[in-house]
Amino acid sequence: AILALGHLDTPGAIPALAALLTPAGTPESAAAREALRVSRAEGADGILVKEAAAAGPAQTAQLIELLTARMSREALPLAAKALNAQSDPAVRLASWQAFAQLGGADEFRASLAALSGAAEGDEKAAAVKALGAIAKYNSDAAVPVLLEAIPSATPATYPALLQTLGRAGTPAALGAVVAALGNSDATVQ
């Protein structure tokens, strides 16, 4: 029955399905996720964003992941807000994944600004992946921003900026990466 709700394409079913996403790992939550993924209800993405704004961290993370799976760019403002306001690791990881899959030149500055707040480990890796994905396909917009950020980079963010420049793959990026080889800090080299 839960899966059938997704195929009915009824906007009124979206909040009920979103409520079933938590707790995660249950057959009901899996069915609700799939129903929401396939739903073509009018305004479904906007309804999911509204649900995320009122949800707890576990449901917010799932809704951001779901919007990303739906390839909805409506996930991006939600993800940007979450990176600035949320401390929950699952929400932050889901937000970085949204930027990696959906982000473009317009989101590059915001994601770069959020890099300094990324926790070491999985989140930092997800942040670098997101920045690299955006830079790879938007190098004309990303490289000047990265080159501008390098002089004020912290020891924690400088290696991430260099990795992102490497993904951008432009001659200007290459020059900055080659120059970094002379840095005395082993984590930069």
mmCIF file of the C-alpha atoms, coordinates in Angstrom:
data_MODEL
# 
_entry.id   MODEL 
# 
loop_
_atom_site.group_PDB 
_atom_site.id 
_atom_site.type_symbol 
_atom_site.label_atom_id 
_atom_site.label_alt_id 
_atom_site.label_comp_id 
_atom_site.label_asym_id 
_atom_site.label_entity_id 
_atom_site.label_seq_id 
_atom_site.pdbx_PDB_ins_code 
_atom_site.Cartn_x 
_atom_site.Cartn_y 
_atom_site.Cartn_z 
_atom_site.occupancy 
_atom_site.B_iso_or_equiv 
_atom_site.pdbx_formal_charge 
_atom_site.auth_seq_id 
_atom_site.auth_comp_id 
_atom_site.auth_asym_id 
_atom_site.auth_atom_id 
_atom_site.pdbx_PDB_model_num 
ATOM 1   C CA . ALA A 1 1   ? 0.000  0.000  0.000   1.00 0.00 ? 1   ALA A CA 1 
ATOM 2   C CA . ILE A 1 2   ? 2.850  2.388  0.802   1.00 0.00 ? 2   ILE A CA 1 
ATOM 3   C CA . LEU A 1 3   ? 4.437  1.863  -2.625  1.00 0.00 ? 3   LEU A CA 1 
ATOM 4   C CA . ALA A 1 4   ? 1.077  2.399  -4.315  1.00 0.00 ? 4   ALA A CA 1 
ATOM 5   C CA . LEU A 1 5   ? 0.826  5.862  -2.763  1.00 0.00 ? 5   LEU A CA 1 
ATOM 6   C CA . GLY A 1 6   ? 3.879  6.930  -4.729  1.00 0.00 ? 6   GLY A CA 1 
ATOM 7   C CA . HIS A 1 7   ? 2.360  5.839  -8.007  1.00 0.00 ? 7   HIS A CA 1 
ATOM 8   C CA . LEU A 1 8   ? -0.906 7.649  -7.348  1.00 0.00 ? 8   LEU A CA 1 
ATOM 9   C CA . ASP A 1 9   ? 0.941  10.966 -7.856  1.00 0.00 ? 9   ASP A CA 1 
ATOM 10  C CA . THR A 1 10  ? -1.217 12.687 -5.260  1.00 0.00 ? 10  THR A CA 1 
ATOM 11  C CA . PRO A 1 11  ? 0.375  15.722 -3.563  1.00 0.00 ? 11  PRO A CA 1 
ATOM 12  C CA . GLY A 1 12  ? -1.580 14.992 -0.378  1.00 0.00 ? 12  GLY A CA 1 
ATOM 13  C CA . ALA A 1 13  ? 0.239  11.672 0.038   1.00 0.00 ? 13  ALA A CA 1 
ATOM 14  C CA . ILE A 1 14  ? 3.707  13.273 0.160   1.00 0.00 ? 14  ILE A CA 1 
ATOM 15  C CA . PRO A 1 15  ? 3.643  14.400 3.841   1.00 0.00 ? 15  PRO A CA 1 
ATOM 16  C CA . ALA A 1 16  ? 2.285  11.029 4.967   1.00 0.00 ? 16  ALA A CA 1 
ATOM 17  C CA . LEU A 1 17  ? 5.019  9.201  3.069   1.00 0.00 ? 17  LEU A CA 1 
ATOM 18  C CA . ALA A 1 18  ? 7.685  11.567 4.423   1.00 0.00 ? 18  ALA A CA 1 
ATOM 19  C CA . ALA A 1 19  ? 6.551  10.810 7.967   1.00 0.00 ? 19  ALA A CA 1 
ATOM 20  C CA . LEU A 1 20  ? 7.169  7.109  7.318   1.00 0.00 ? 20  LEU A CA 1 
ATOM 21  C CA . LEU A 1 21  ? 10.856 7.661  6.484   1.00 0.00 ? 21  LEU A CA 1 
ATOM 22  C CA . THR A 1 22  ? 11.836 7.423  10.132  1.00 0.00 ? 22  THR A CA 1 
ATOM 23  C CA . PRO A 1 23  ? 12.875 5.305  11.833  1.00 0.00 ? 23  PRO A CA 1 
ATOM 24  C CA . ALA A 1 24  ? 15.186 4.258  9.018   1.00 0.00 ? 24  ALA A CA 1 
ATOM 25  C CA . GLY A 1 25  ? 15.874 0.632  8.254   1.00 0.00 ? 25  GLY A CA 1 
ATOM 26  C CA . THR A 1 26  ? 12.320 -0.603 8.499   1.00 0.00 ? 26  THR A CA 1 
ATOM 27  C CA . PRO A 1 27  ? 10.359 -2.126 5.613   1.00 0.00 ? 27  PRO A CA 1 
ATOM 28  C CA . GLU A 1 28  ? 7.922  0.781  5.887   1.00 0.00 ? 28  GLU A CA 1 
ATOM 29  C CA . SER A 1 29  ? 10.648 3.406  5.624   1.00 0.00 ? 29  SER A CA 1 
ATOM 30  C CA . ALA A 1 30  ? 12.177 1.640  2.608   1.00 0.00 ? 30  ALA A CA 1 
ATOM 31  C CA . ALA A 1 31  ? 8.783  1.481  0.907   1.00 0.00 ? 31  ALA A CA 1 
ATOM 32  C CA . ALA A 1 32  ? 8.097  5.152  1.709   1.00 0.00 ? 32  ALA A CA 1 
ATOM 33  C CA . ARG A 1 33  ? 11.486 6.171  0.314   1.00 0.00 ? 33  ARG A CA 1 
ATOM 34  C CA . GLU A 1 34  ? 10.834 4.284  -2.922  1.00 0.00 ? 34  GLU A CA 1 
ATOM 35  C CA . ALA A 1 35  ? 7.297  5.670  -3.188  1.00 0.00 ? 35  ALA A CA 1 
ATOM 36  C CA . LEU A 1 36  ? 8.623  9.215  -2.766  1.00 0.00 ? 36  LEU A CA 1 
ATOM 37  C CA . ARG A 1 37  ? 11.441 8.585  -5.215  1.00 0.00 ? 37  ARG A CA 1 
ATOM 38  C CA . VAL A 1 38  ? 9.044  7.577  -8.010  1.00 0.00 ? 38  VAL A CA 1 
ATOM 39  C CA . SER A 1 39  ? 6.208  9.970  -7.231  1.00 0.00 ? 39  SER A CA 1 
ATOM 40  C CA . ARG A 1 40  ? 5.467  12.543 -9.909  1.00 0.00 ? 40  ARG A CA 1 
ATOM 41  C CA . ALA A 1 41  ? 2.908  14.377 -7.834  1.00 0.00 ? 41  ALA A CA 1 
ATOM 42  C CA . GLU A 1 42  ? 2.676  18.037 -8.732  1.00 0.00 ? 42  GLU A CA 1 
ATOM 43  C CA . GLY A 1 43  ? 4.875  20.081 -6.394  1.00 0.00 ? 43  GLY A CA 1 
ATOM 44  C CA . ALA A 1 44  ? 6.327  16.988 -4.708  1.00 0.00 ? 44  ALA A CA 1 
ATOM 45  C CA . ASP A 1 45  ? 9.827  18.439 -4.382  1.00 0.00 ? 45  ASP A CA 1 
ATOM 46  C CA . GLY A 1 46  ? 8.541  21.645 -2.801  1.00 0.00 ? 46  GLY A CA 1 
ATOM 47  C CA . ILE A 1 47  ? 6.441  19.643 -0.366  1.00 0.00 ? 47  ILE A CA 1 
ATOM 48  C CA . LEU A 1 48  ? 9.492  17.560 0.577   1.00 0.00 ? 48  LEU A CA 1 
ATOM 49  C CA . VAL A 1 49  ? 11.496 20.743 1.225   1.00 0.00 ? 49  VAL A CA 1 
ATOM 50  C CA . LYS A 1 50  ? 8.720  22.037 3.506   1.00 0.00 ? 50  LYS A CA 1 
ATOM 51  C CA . GLU A 1 51  ? 8.657  18.711 5.327   1.00 0.00 ? 51  GLU A CA 1 
ATOM 52  C CA . ALA A 1 52  ? 12.436 18.885 5.836   1.00 0.00 ? 52  ALA A CA 1 
ATOM 53  C CA . ALA A 1 53  ? 12.182 22.392 7.287   1.00 0.00 ? 53  ALA A CA 1 
ATOM 54  C CA . ALA A 1 54  ? 9.945  21.066 10.065  1.00 0.00 ? 54  ALA A CA 1 
ATOM 55  C CA . ALA A 1 55  ? 11.646 17.691 10.537  1.00 0.00 ? 55  ALA A CA 1 
ATOM 56  C CA . GLY A 1 56  ? 14.174 16.407 13.021  1.00 0.00 ? 56  GLY A CA 1 
ATOM 57  C CA . PRO A 1 57  ? 17.738 15.653 11.928  1.00 0.00 ? 57  PRO A CA 1 
ATOM 58  C CA . ALA A 1 58  ? 17.214 11.997 10.940  1.00 0.00 ? 58  ALA A CA 1 
ATOM 59  C CA . GLN A 1 59  ? 14.251 12.805 8.713   1.00 0.00 ? 59  GLN A CA 1 
ATOM 60  C CA . THR A 1 60  ? 15.940 15.932 7.308   1.00 0.00 ? 60  THR A CA 1 
ATOM 61  C CA . ALA A 1 61  ? 18.947 13.856 6.234   1.00 0.00 ? 61  ALA A CA 1 
ATOM 62  C CA . GLN A 1 62  ? 16.682 11.342 4.543   1.00 0.00 ? 62  GLN A CA 1 
ATOM 63  C CA . LEU A 1 63  ? 14.699 14.062 2.793   1.00 0.00 ? 63  LEU A CA 1 
ATOM 64  C CA . ILE A 1 64  ? 17.860 15.722 1.456   1.00 0.00 ? 64  ILE A CA 1 
ATOM 65  C CA . GLU A 1 65  ? 19.072 12.311 0.230   1.00 0.00 ? 65  GLU A CA 1 
ATOM 66  C CA . LEU A 1 66  ? 15.685 11.695 -1.368  1.00 0.00 ? 66  LEU A CA 1 
ATOM 67  C CA . LEU A 1 67  ? 15.604 15.073 -3.119  1.00 0.00 ? 67  LEU A CA 1 
ATOM 68  C CA . THR A 1 68  ? 19.113 14.351 -4.398  1.00 0.00 ? 68  THR A CA 1 
ATOM 69  C CA . ALA A 1 69  ? 18.022 10.931 -5.680  1.00 0.00 ? 69  ALA A CA 1 
ATOM 70  C CA . ARG A 1 70  ? 15.131 12.688 -7.430  1.00 0.00 ? 70  ARG A CA 1 
ATOM 71  C CA . MET A 1 71  ? 17.755 14.977 -9.031  1.00 0.00 ? 71  MET A CA 1 
ATOM 72  C CA . SER A 1 72  ? 15.892 17.956 -7.616  1.00 0.00 ? 72  SER A CA 1 
ATOM 73  C CA . ARG A 1 73  ? 17.894 21.158 -7.438  1.00 0.00 ? 73  ARG A CA 1 
ATOM 74  C CA . GLU A 1 74  ? 15.448 22.175 -4.701  1.00 0.00 ? 74  GLU A CA 1 
ATOM 75  C CA . ALA A 1 75  ? 17.742 20.146 -2.434  1.00 0.00 ? 75  ALA A CA 1 
ATOM 76  C CA . LEU A 1 76  ? 20.529 22.715 -2.814  1.00 0.00 ? 76  LEU A CA 1 
ATOM 77  C CA . PRO A 1 77  ? 19.128 25.658 -0.809  1.00 0.00 ? 77  PRO A CA 1 
ATOM 78  C CA . LEU A 1 78  ? 18.090 23.170 1.859   1.00 0.00 ? 78  LEU A CA 1 
ATOM 79  C CA . ALA A 1 79  ? 21.585 21.640 1.853   1.00 0.00 ? 79  ALA A CA 1 
ATOM 80  C CA . ALA A 1 80  ? 23.264 25.059 2.025   1.00 0.00 ? 80  ALA A CA 1 
ATOM 81  C CA . LYS A 1 81  ? 21.100 26.051 4.968   1.00 0.00 ? 81  LYS A CA 1 
ATOM 82  C CA . ALA A 1 82  ? 21.851 22.752 6.694   1.00 0.00 ? 82  ALA A CA 1 
ATOM 83  C CA . LEU A 1 83  ? 25.614 23.203 6.279   1.00 0.00 ? 83  LEU A CA 1 
ATOM 84  C CA . ASN A 1 84  ? 25.350 26.605 7.929   1.00 0.00 ? 84  ASN A CA 1 
ATOM 85  C CA . ALA A 1 85  ? 22.951 25.649 10.719  1.00 0.00 ? 85  ALA A CA 1 
ATOM 86  C CA . GLN A 1 86  ? 23.071 21.900 11.355  1.00 0.00 ? 86  GLN A CA 1 
ATOM 87  C CA . SER A 1 87  ? 25.586 20.041 13.442  1.00 0.00 ? 87  SER A CA 1 
ATOM 88  C CA . ASP A 1 88  ? 24.065 16.604 12.862  1.00 0.00 ? 88  ASP A CA 1 
ATOM 89  C CA . PRO A 1 89  ? 26.614 14.495 10.931  1.00 0.00 ? 89  PRO A CA 1 
ATOM 90  C CA . ALA A 1 90  ? 23.988 12.670 8.840   1.00 0.00 ? 90  ALA A CA 1 
ATOM 91  C CA . VAL A 1 91  ? 22.393 15.937 7.719   1.00 0.00 ? 91  VAL A CA 1 
ATOM 92  C CA . ARG A 1 92  ? 25.783 17.419 6.865   1.00 0.00 ? 92  ARG A CA 1 
ATOM 93  C CA . LEU A 1 93  ? 26.849 14.347 4.868   1.00 0.00 ? 93  LEU A CA 1 
ATOM 94  C CA . ALA A 1 94  ? 23.561 14.324 2.966   1.00 0.00 ? 94  ALA A CA 1 
ATOM 95  C CA . SER A 1 95  ? 24.046 18.025 2.220   1.00 0.00 ? 95  SER A CA 1 
ATOM 96  C CA . TRP A 1 96  ? 27.536 17.521 0.840   1.00 0.00 ? 96  TRP A CA 1 
ATOM 97  C CA . GLN A 1 97  ? 26.260 14.635 -1.285  1.00 0.00 ? 97  GLN A CA 1 
ATOM 98  C CA . ALA A 1 98  ? 23.572 16.925 -2.696  1.00 0.00 ? 98  ALA A CA 1 
ATOM 99  C CA . PHE A 1 99  ? 26.232 19.460 -3.675  1.00 0.00 ? 99  PHE A CA 1 
ATOM 100 C CA . ALA A 1 100 ? 28.375 16.714 -5.236  1.00 0.00 ? 100 ALA A CA 1 
ATOM 101 C CA . GLN A 1 101 ? 25.552 15.440 -7.414  1.00 0.00 ? 101 GLN A CA 1 
ATOM 102 C CA . LEU A 1 102 ? 23.565 18.574 -8.158  1.00 0.00 ? 102 LEU A CA 1 
ATOM 103 C CA . GLY A 1 103 ? 25.799 21.567 -7.466  1.00 0.00 ? 103 GLY A CA 1 
ATOM 104 C CA . GLY A 1 104 ? 26.874 23.961 -10.168 1.00 0.00 ? 104 GLY A CA 1 
ATOM 105 C CA . ALA A 1 105 ? 28.749 27.204 -10.548 1.00 0.00 ? 105 ALA A CA 1 
ATOM 106 C CA . ASP A 1 106 ? 26.069 29.072 -8.599  1.00 0.00 ? 106 ASP A CA 1 
ATOM 107 C CA . GLU A 1 107 ? 26.656 26.895 -5.534  1.00 0.00 ? 107 GLU A CA 1 
ATOM 108 C CA . PHE A 1 108 ? 30.444 26.838 -5.608  1.00 0.00 ? 108 PHE A CA 1 
ATOM 109 C CA . ARG A 1 109 ? 31.103 29.858 -3.358  1.00 0.00 ? 109 ARG A CA 1 
ATOM 110 C CA . ALA A 1 110 ? 28.602 28.685 -0.740  1.00 0.00 ? 110 ALA A CA 1 
ATOM 111 C CA . SER A 1 111 ? 30.054 25.184 -0.653  1.00 0.00 ? 111 SER A CA 1 
ATOM 112 C CA . LEU A 1 112 ? 33.598 26.535 -0.457  1.00 0.00 ? 112 LEU A CA 1 
ATOM 113 C CA . ALA A 1 113 ? 32.581 28.795 2.439   1.00 0.00 ? 113 ALA A CA 1 
ATOM 114 C CA . ALA A 1 114 ? 31.130 25.773 4.251   1.00 0.00 ? 114 ALA A CA 1 
ATOM 115 C CA . LEU A 1 115 ? 34.370 23.785 3.858   1.00 0.00 ? 115 LEU A CA 1 
ATOM 116 C CA . SER A 1 116 ? 35.930 25.275 6.986   1.00 0.00 ? 116 SER A CA 1 
ATOM 117 C CA . GLY A 1 117 ? 33.052 23.888 9.069   1.00 0.00 ? 117 GLY A CA 1 
ATOM 118 C CA . ALA A 1 118 ? 33.476 20.343 7.773   1.00 0.00 ? 118 ALA A CA 1 
ATOM 119 C CA . ALA A 1 119 ? 34.534 17.849 10.431  1.00 0.00 ? 119 ALA A CA 1 
ATOM 120 C CA . GLU A 1 120 ? 37.633 15.761 9.755   1.00 0.00 ? 120 GLU A CA 1 
ATOM 121 C CA . GLY A 1 121 ? 36.978 12.302 8.373   1.00 0.00 ? 121 GLY A CA 1 
ATOM 122 C CA . ASP A 1 122 ? 33.911 11.360 6.364   1.00 0.00 ? 122 ASP A CA 1 
ATOM 123 C CA . GLU A 1 123 ? 32.477 14.858 6.238   1.00 0.00 ? 123 GLU A CA 1 
ATOM 124 C CA . LYS A 1 124 ? 35.720 16.485 5.056   1.00 0.00 ? 124 LYS A CA 1 
ATOM 125 C CA . ALA A 1 125 ? 36.048 13.776 2.388   1.00 0.00 ? 125 ALA A CA 1 
ATOM 126 C CA . ALA A 1 126 ? 32.466 14.419 1.252   1.00 0.00 ? 126 ALA A CA 1 
ATOM 127 C CA . ALA A 1 127 ? 33.136 18.166 1.157   1.00 0.00 ? 127 ALA A CA 1 
ATOM 128 C CA . VAL A 1 128 ? 36.257 17.728 -0.980  1.00 0.00 ? 128 VAL A CA 1 
ATOM 129 C CA . LYS A 1 129 ? 34.350 15.375 -3.279  1.00 0.00 ? 129 LYS A CA 1 
ATOM 130 C CA . ALA A 1 130 ? 31.535 17.916 -3.660  1.00 0.00 ? 130 ALA A CA 1 
ATOM 131 C CA . LEU A 1 131 ? 33.895 20.804 -4.356  1.00 0.00 ? 131 LEU A CA 1 
ATOM 132 C CA . GLY A 1 132 ? 35.827 18.680 -6.854  1.00 0.00 ? 132 GLY A CA 1 
ATOM 133 C CA . ALA A 1 133 ? 32.668 17.594 -8.663  1.00 0.00 ? 133 ALA A CA 1 
ATOM 134 C CA . ILE A 1 134 ? 31.490 21.168 -9.019  1.00 0.00 ? 134 ILE A CA 1 
ATOM 135 C CA . ALA A 1 135 ? 34.944 22.426 -10.069 1.00 0.00 ? 135 ALA A CA 1 
ATOM 136 C CA . LYS A 1 136 ? 35.382 19.678 -12.665 1.00 0.00 ? 136 LYS A CA 1 
ATOM 137 C CA . TYR A 1 137 ? 32.313 20.752 -14.618 1.00 0.00 ? 137 TYR A CA 1 
ATOM 138 C CA . ASN A 1 138 ? 32.462 24.467 -13.807 1.00 0.00 ? 138 ASN A CA 1 
ATOM 139 C CA . SER A 1 139 ? 36.182 25.197 -13.877 1.00 0.00 ? 139 SER A CA 1 
ATOM 140 C CA . ASP A 1 140 ? 35.782 28.664 -15.440 1.00 0.00 ? 140 ASP A CA 1 
ATOM 141 C CA . ALA A 1 141 ? 33.805 29.778 -12.397 1.00 0.00 ? 141 ALA A CA 1 
ATOM 142 C CA . ALA A 1 142 ? 35.556 27.679 -9.741  1.00 0.00 ? 142 ALA A CA 1 
ATOM 143 C CA . VAL A 1 143 ? 39.256 28.199 -10.441 1.00 0.00 ? 143 VAL A CA 1 
ATOM 144 C CA . PRO A 1 144 ? 39.306 31.999 -9.917  1.00 0.00 ? 144 PRO A CA 1 
ATOM 145 C CA . VAL A 1 145 ? 37.426 31.546 -6.633  1.00 0.00 ? 145 VAL A CA 1 
ATOM 146 C CA . LEU A 1 146 ? 39.879 28.864 -5.507  1.00 0.00 ? 146 LEU A CA 1 
ATOM 147 C CA . LEU A 1 147 ? 42.919 30.929 -6.460  1.00 0.00 ? 147 LEU A CA 1 
ATOM 148 C CA . GLU A 1 148 ? 41.447 33.854 -4.535  1.00 0.00 ? 148 GLU A CA 1 
ATOM 149 C CA . ALA A 1 149 ? 40.934 31.616 -1.470  1.00 0.00 ? 149 ALA A CA 1 
ATOM 150 C CA . ILE A 1 150 ? 44.446 30.125 -1.355  1.00 0.00 ? 150 ILE A CA 1 
ATOM 151 C CA . PRO A 1 151 ? 46.277 33.063 0.281   1.00 0.00 ? 151 PRO A CA 1 
ATOM 152 C CA . SER A 1 152 ? 43.916 33.025 3.257   1.00 0.00 ? 152 SER A CA 1 
ATOM 153 C CA . ALA A 1 153 ? 43.529 29.241 3.467   1.00 0.00 ? 153 ALA A CA 1 
ATOM 154 C CA . THR A 1 154 ? 44.060 27.585 6.809   1.00 0.00 ? 154 THR A CA 1 
ATOM 155 C CA . PRO A 1 155 ? 46.304 24.533 7.187   1.00 0.00 ? 155 PRO A CA 1 
ATOM 156 C CA . ALA A 1 156 ? 43.128 22.459 7.472   1.00 0.00 ? 156 ALA A CA 1 
ATOM 157 C CA . THR A 1 157 ? 41.573 23.738 4.216   1.00 0.00 ? 157 THR A CA 1 
ATOM 158 C CA . TYR A 1 158 ? 44.628 24.314 2.004   1.00 0.00 ? 158 TYR A CA 1 
ATOM 159 C CA . PRO A 1 159 ? 45.039 20.634 0.978   1.00 0.00 ? 159 PRO A CA 1 
ATOM 160 C CA . ALA A 1 160 ? 41.321 20.507 0.096   1.00 0.00 ? 160 ALA A CA 1 
ATOM 161 C CA . LEU A 1 161 ? 41.688 23.586 -2.100  1.00 0.00 ? 161 LEU A CA 1 
ATOM 162 C CA . LEU A 1 162 ? 44.613 21.983 -3.909  1.00 0.00 ? 162 LEU A CA 1 
ATOM 163 C CA . GLN A 1 163 ? 42.680 18.751 -4.470  1.00 0.00 ? 163 GLN A CA 1 
ATOM 164 C CA . THR A 1 164 ? 39.801 20.778 -5.857  1.00 0.00 ? 164 THR A CA 1 
ATOM 165 C CA . LEU A 1 165 ? 42.140 22.676 -8.175  1.00 0.00 ? 165 LEU A CA 1 
ATOM 166 C CA . GLY A 1 166 ? 43.435 19.325 -9.380  1.00 0.00 ? 166 GLY A CA 1 
ATOM 167 C CA . ARG A 1 167 ? 39.899 18.227 -10.249 1.00 0.00 ? 167 ARG A CA 1 
ATOM 168 C CA . ALA A 1 168 ? 39.315 21.494 -12.134 1.00 0.00 ? 168 ALA A CA 1 
ATOM 169 C CA . GLY A 1 169 ? 42.236 20.638 -14.409 1.00 0.00 ? 169 GLY A CA 1 
ATOM 170 C CA . THR A 1 170 ? 42.960 24.035 -15.958 1.00 0.00 ? 170 THR A CA 1 
ATOM 171 C CA . PRO A 1 171 ? 46.387 25.561 -16.684 1.00 0.00 ? 171 PRO A CA 1 
ATOM 172 C CA . ALA A 1 172 ? 45.850 28.122 -13.906 1.00 0.00 ? 172 ALA A CA 1 
ATOM 173 C CA . ALA A 1 173 ? 44.960 25.323 -11.501 1.00 0.00 ? 173 ALA A CA 1 
ATOM 174 C CA . LEU A 1 174 ? 48.056 23.383 -12.529 1.00 0.00 ? 174 LEU A CA 1 
ATOM 175 C CA . GLY A 1 175 ? 50.267 26.395 -11.782 1.00 0.00 ? 175 GLY A CA 1 
ATOM 176 C CA . ALA A 1 176 ? 48.882 26.724 -8.265  1.00 0.00 ? 176 ALA A CA 1 
ATOM 177 C CA . VAL A 1 177 ? 49.251 23.004 -7.559  1.00 0.00 ? 177 VAL A CA 1 
ATOM 178 C CA . VAL A 1 178 ? 52.838 22.932 -8.859  1.00 0.00 ? 178 VAL A CA 1 
ATOM 179 C CA . ALA A 1 179 ? 53.674 25.981 -6.717  1.00 0.00 ? 179 ALA A CA 1 
ATOM 180 C CA . ALA A 1 180 ? 52.337 24.136 -3.663  1.00 0.00 ? 180 ALA A CA 1 
ATOM 181 C CA . LEU A 1 181 ? 54.894 21.378 -4.159  1.00 0.00 ? 181 LEU A CA 1 
ATOM 182 C CA . GLY A 1 182 ? 57.468 23.760 -2.695  1.00 0.00 ? 182 GLY A CA 1 
ATOM 183 C CA . ASN A 1 183 ? 55.483 24.193 0.514   1.00 0.00 ? 183 ASN A CA 1 
ATOM 184 C CA . SER A 1 184 ? 57.352 23.055 3.614   1.00 0.00 ? 184 SER A CA 1 
ATOM 185 C CA . ASP A 1 185 ? 54.227 21.462 5.147   1.00 0.00 ? 185 ASP A CA 1 
ATOM 186 C CA . ALA A 1 186 ? 54.183 17.738 4.315   1.00 0.00 ? 186 ALA A CA 1 
ATOM 187 C CA . THR A 1 187 ? 50.361 17.621 4.370   1.00 0.00 ? 187 THR A CA 1 
ATOM 188 C CA . VAL A 1 188 ? 50.312 20.171 1.548   1.00 0.00 ? 188 VAL A CA 1 
ATOM 189 C CA . GLN A 1 189 ? 52.885 18.366 -0.569  1.00 0.00 ? 189 GLN A CA 1 
# 
